[in-house]
Amino acid sequence: MILLYMCCRLFFSCWVFPMLAYRKLKKNGLHGPSPSFPFGNLSEMKKKINIKSSSSFGSNSNIITHDIHSTLFPYFDRWLNSHGKVFIYWLGTEPFLYIADPALLKKLSTEVKSKNWGKPAVFRHDRAPMFGNGLVMSEGDEWLRNRHAATPAFKPTNLKAIVTLMVETATKMVDKWTTLIDSGTREIEVEKEIKATSGEIIAKTSFGISYQSSRAGLVFQKLKALQMILFEPNHFMGVPLGRFLHPKKTLEARRLGKQIDQLFISIITARKQSSPTTPPWHDLLGLLLQESGTRELGSFTKGLTTQQVVDECKTFFFGGHDTTALAITWAMLLLAMHPEWQNQLRKEIREVVGDKQIDVHMLASQKKLGWVISEVFRLYPSAPNAQRQAREDIQVSDKVTIPNGTNMWIDIVGMHHDPALWGEDVNEFKPERFKDDIHGGCKHKMGYLPFGFGGRMCIGRNLGFMEIKIVLTLILSRFSFTISPTYCHSPCIMLTMRPSFGLPLVFQPLY
């Protein structure tokens, strides 16, 4: 009886319910590539890609193309041509509504409240070791409570207070580079260096610990290993019992997740035992711990549990350094290709900062640097897509209704590289797009989504933007740089978008 029950449950969850959802979508006139049970469209999605890159950069900057959508997502690129900007595809036995239409996104964000968006179960289960039920994955009132708990850490008054910490940490990095250059080492692996610096910044500013401490260093090491396991290309997401196809990796992911949890519990325990003023309790971890001790707050009847605090720590530890470090890395690549923009930014730095210590007001006055960063997020968004799940029927028009439970995949890279939205120069680096328009002249405001959309936009976007400005300002003040002949341009997706082989740059001191 137990075996029969399990078989029936598997049959209904993996075939009957997905097919019912699929038929509802088809009734609304939505179609897509034909799936095959039980892999859906994964077989086509996993086909080997012909990456449009050279083995090395050489001296010709024209080798590098920013037309990356067809390289990163060749299957979506093909299906876009066949089925348009909204269609159905399958991850295993899970149907997904693919969306690269900003007008539809605008309608969805208008119709649905932030807390009523869900996350596809296939992602929540698959990524649980890395994010648990933190802010990225939580839903409903739990998401609202978590957001409420974390928001004060990103208020302007708090951001002002951590500028000095950011400057000190980034200065250590550029001082190290100066020493390397003076000793004759001109080529530096920038991605690795910037990730370490960004990790130091998030550890200090949000958790009051040093990146060099044993606990923090182990967290980053294990998060990186977990990322490699969860987002490798041969992952069978959505396939029934897919985790049993690679049992060793499934067990390793769980083991790493538990080890990361224990590391954060030790960090939390040490903070609870410390003085309320040492380290300062107004950082992210301090605010989460205050919330965990609150049993009644407004409409919330209970505070965060220890596991919820751990899940938020994992979410912010990873997201707080990875996406920001990658944005700086891509900015360095684009500026290395365009020395004229290096010169323009140095002139602005001399005018705004001069020889004074960087403060938050100076950062706000660096307009051209802001344009450059916005263009970096357009061409190489650190978060290349977003996922949602409908928690209620969404009436899009008189003829189209998105049924409750529909999984959605929003292709941010696709919209950021859509010539219909940006013009024929869509794949060119042109920061001046953002001179008089925060949306870069995009023909639809929802076509530019570097931080997501609606109420679930990235909570740390202002902190990240500030860190990027500080790091780039310090680097540009000390060095000019070009791309190393050994660089191979091959962006890839490992949850975030990153250079497959790092970013070696050749530096020249300005003194």
URCOR-V129900 format. One record per residue. N is the residue number from 1. SS is DSSP state (H for helix, E for strand, C for the rest). OMEGA is omega in whole degrees, -180 to 180 (NA if undefined). BURIAL is + if it has 24 or more other ideal C-beta (glycine too) atoms within 12 Angstrom, else -. Layout:
N SS OMEGA BURIAL
N SS OMEGA BURIAL
//
This chain:
1 C 179 -
2 H 179 -
3 H 178 -
4 H 179 -
5 H -179 -
6 H 179 -
7 H 179 -
8 H -180 -
9 H 179 -
10 H -180 -
11 H -178 -
12 H -177 -
13 H -175 +
14 H -177 +
15 H -173 +
16 H -177 -
17 H 176 -
18 H 180 +
19 H 176 -
20 H 178 -
21 H -180 +
22 H 180 +
23 H 177 -
24 H 180 +
25 H -180 +
26 H 178 -
27 H 179 -
28 C 177 +
29 C -179 -
30 C -178 +
31 C 179 -
32 C -180 +
33 C -178 +
34 C 179 -
35 C 173 +
36 E -177 -
37 C 0 -
38 C -173 +
39 C -179 +
40 E 178 +
41 C -177 +
42 H -178 +
43 H 179 -
44 H -179 +
45 H -177 +
46 C 178 -
47 C -179 -
48 C -177 -
49 C 170 +
50 C -176 -
51 C -179 -
52 C 179 -
53 C 177 +
54 C 178 -
55 C 176 -
56 C -175 -
57 C -178 +
58 C -176 -
59 C -176 -
60 C -177 -
61 H 179 +
62 H 177 -
63 H -177 -
64 C 175 +
65 C 177 +
66 C 176 +
67 C -167 +
68 C -175 +
69 H -178 +
70 H 177 +
71 H -178 +
72 H -176 +
73 C -178 +
74 H 179 -
75 H 177 +
76 H 180 +
77 H 178 +
78 H -177 -
79 H 175 +
80 H -180 +
81 H -177 -
82 H -169 -
83 H 180 +
84 C -172 -
85 C 176 +
86 E 180 +
87 E -180 +
88 E 170 +
89 E -174 +
90 E 166 +
91 E -174 +
92 C 179 +
93 C 180 +
94 E 176 +
95 E 179 +
96 E 173 +
97 E 178 +
98 E -178 +
99 E 171 +
100 C -177 +
101 C -177 +
102 H 179 +
103 H 177 -
104 H 178 +
105 H 178 +
106 H 179 -
107 H -179 +
108 H -178 +
109 H 177 +
110 H -173 -
111 H -171 +
112 C 175 +
113 C -175 -
114 H -175 +
115 H -180 +
116 H 172 +
117 E 174 +
118 E 174 +
119 C 179 +
120 C -177 +
121 H -178 +
122 H 178 +
123 H -179 +
124 H 180 +
125 H -176 +
126 H -174 +
127 C -179 +
128 H 180 +
129 H -177 +
130 H -173 +
131 H -176 +
132 C 176 +
133 C 179 +
134 C -172 +
135 C -179 +
136 C -173 +
137 C -175 +
138 C -176 +
139 C 170 +
140 H -177 -
141 H 178 -
142 H 176 +
143 H -178 +
144 H 179 +
145 H 180 +
146 H 178 +
147 H 179 +
148 H -178 +
149 H -174 +
150 H -172 +
151 H -178 +
152 H -179 -
153 H -176 +
154 H 175 +
155 C -177 -
156 H -179 -
157 H 177 -
158 H -179 +
159 H 178 +
160 H -175 +
161 H -175 -
162 C 177 +
163 H -178 +
164 H 178 -
165 H 179 +
166 H -179 +
167 H -180 +
168 H -177 -
169 H 179 +
170 H 178 +
171 H 176 +
172 H -179 +
173 H -177 +
174 H 174 +
175 H 177 -
176 H 179 +
177 H 178 +
178 H 179 +
179 H 179 -
180 H -178 -
181 H 179 +
182 H 180 -
183 C 175 -
184 C 179 -
185 C -178 -
186 C -179 -
187 E -177 +
188 E 175 +
189 E -169 +
190 H -176 +
191 H -179 +
192 H -178 -
193 H -177 +
194 H 177 +
195 H 179 +
196 H -180 +
197 H 179 +
198 H 176 +
199 H 177 +
200 H -179 +
201 H -178 +
202 H 180 +
203 H -178 +
204 H -171 +
205 H -176 +
206 H -175 +
207 H 175 +
208 C 180 +
209 C 180 +
210 C 175 +
211 C -178 +
212 C 179 -
213 C -175 -
214 H -177 -
215 H -179 +
216 H 180 +
217 H 178 -
218 H 178 +
219 H -179 +
220 H -180 +
221 H -177 -
222 H 175 +
223 H 178 +
224 H 179 +
225 H 179 +
226 H 178 +
227 H -180 +
228 H -179 -
229 H -173 +
230 H -172 +
231 C 176 +
232 C -172 -
233 C -175 -
234 C 179 -
235 C -177 +
236 C -179 +
237 C 177 +
238 C 180 +
239 C 179 +
240 C -180 +
241 C -177 -
242 H -179 +
243 H 179 +
244 H 177 -
245 C 176 -
246 C -172 -
247 H -179 -
248 H -180 -
249 H 176 +
250 H 179 +
251 H 179 -
252 H 178 -
253 H 179 +
254 H -180 -
255 H 179 -
256 H 179 +
257 H 179 +
258 H 179 -
259 H 178 +
260 H 177 +
261 H -178 +
262 H 177 -
263 H 179 +
264 H 176 +
265 H 178 +
266 H 177 +
267 H 180 +
268 H 180 +
269 H 179 -
270 H 179 -
271 H 180 +
272 H -178 -
273 H -179 -
274 C 176 -
275 E 179 -
276 C -179 -
277 C -178 -
278 E -5 -
279 C -176 +
280 C -175 +
281 C 178 +
282 C 176 +
283 C -174 +
284 H -178 +
285 H 178 +
286 H 180 +
287 H 177 +
288 H 179 +
289 H 175 +
290 H 180 +
291 H -180 +
292 H 178 +
293 C -178 -
294 C -179 -
295 C 179 -
296 C -177 -
297 E -180 -
298 C -179 -
299 C -179 -
300 E -175 -
301 C 178 -
302 C -178 -
303 C -178 +
304 C 172 +
305 C 179 +
306 H -180 +
307 H 178 +
308 H 176 +
309 H 178 +
310 H -179 +
311 H 178 +
312 H 178 +
313 H 179 +
314 H -178 +
315 H -176 +
316 H 178 +
317 H 180 +
318 H -176 +
319 H -175 +
320 H 179 +
321 H -172 +
322 H -177 +
323 H -180 +
324 H 179 +
325 H -180 +
326 H 177 +
327 H 178 +
328 H 180 +
329 H 179 +
330 H 177 +
331 H 178 +
332 H 177 +
333 H -177 +
334 H 178 +
335 H 176 +
336 H 178 +
337 H -174 +
338 C -178 +
339 H 178 -
340 H 178 -
341 H 172 +
342 H -179 +
343 H 179 -
344 H -179 -
345 H 178 +
346 H 177 +
347 H 179 -
348 H 179 +
349 H 178 +
350 H -178 -
351 H -174 -
352 H -174 +
353 C -178 +
354 C 180 -
355 C -176 -
356 C 176 -
357 C -180 -
358 C 172 +
359 C -173 +
360 H -179 +
361 H 177 -
362 H -179 +
363 H 180 +
364 H -178 -
365 H -179 -
366 C -174 +
367 H -177 +
368 H 176 +
369 H 176 +
370 H 177 +
371 H -178 +
372 H -179 +
373 H 178 +
374 H 179 +
375 H 175 +
376 H 179 +
377 H 178 +
378 H -176 +
379 H -176 +
380 C 180 +
381 C -179 +
382 C 175 +
383 C -170 +
384 C 180 +
385 E 175 +
386 E 179 +
387 E 178 +
388 E 171 +
389 E -180 +
390 E 177 +
391 C 177 +
392 C 175 -
393 C -180 -
394 E -180 +
395 E -178 -
396 C 178 +
397 C 179 -
398 C -175 -
399 C -173 -
400 C 174 +
401 E 175 +
402 E -173 +
403 C 173 +
404 C 179 -
405 C -178 +
406 C 173 +
407 E 180 +
408 E 176 +
409 E -179 +
410 E -175 +
411 E -177 +
412 H 178 +
413 H -180 +
414 H 180 +
415 H 180 +
416 H -179 +
417 C -178 +
418 C -179 +
419 H 177 -
420 H 180 -
421 H -171 +
422 H -177 +
423 C -175 -
424 C 178 -
425 C -174 -
426 C -176 +
427 C 178 +
428 C 177 +
429 C -177 +
430 C -179 +
431 H -179 +
432 H 174 -
433 H -172 +
434 H -177 +
435 C -176 -
436 C -176 -
437 C -178 -
438 C 177 -
439 C 173 +
440 C 180 +
441 C 177 +
442 C -175 +
443 C 175 -
444 C -174 +
445 H -179 -
446 H 177 +
447 H 179 +
448 C -173 +
449 C -178 +
450 C -178 +
451 C -177 +
452 C -178 +
453 C 178 +
454 H -178 +
455 H 180 -
456 H 174 +
457 C -178 -
458 C -177 +
459 C -177 +
460 C -174 +
461 H -180 +
462 H 177 +
463 H -180 +
464 H 180 +
465 H -180 +
466 H 179 +
467 H 180 +
468 H -180 +
469 H -178 +
470 H -177 +
471 H -180 +
472 H 178 +
473 H -179 +
474 H 179 +
475 H -178 +
476 H 179 +
477 H -173 +
478 H -172 +
479 E 159 +
480 E -174 +
481 E 178 +
482 E -178 +
483 E 178 +
484 C 174 +
485 C -178 -
486 C -176 -
487 C 176 +
488 C -176 +
489 C -178 +
490 C 177 +
491 E 178 +
492 E -180 +
493 E 170 +
494 C -167 +
495 C 173 +
496 C 179 +
497 E -175 +
498 E 174 +
499 E -175 +
500 C -173 -
501 C 179 -
502 C -180 +
503 C 174 +
504 E 178 +
505 E 177 +
506 E -173 +
507 E 174 +
508 E 179 -
509 E -179 -
510 C -179 -
511 C NA -
//
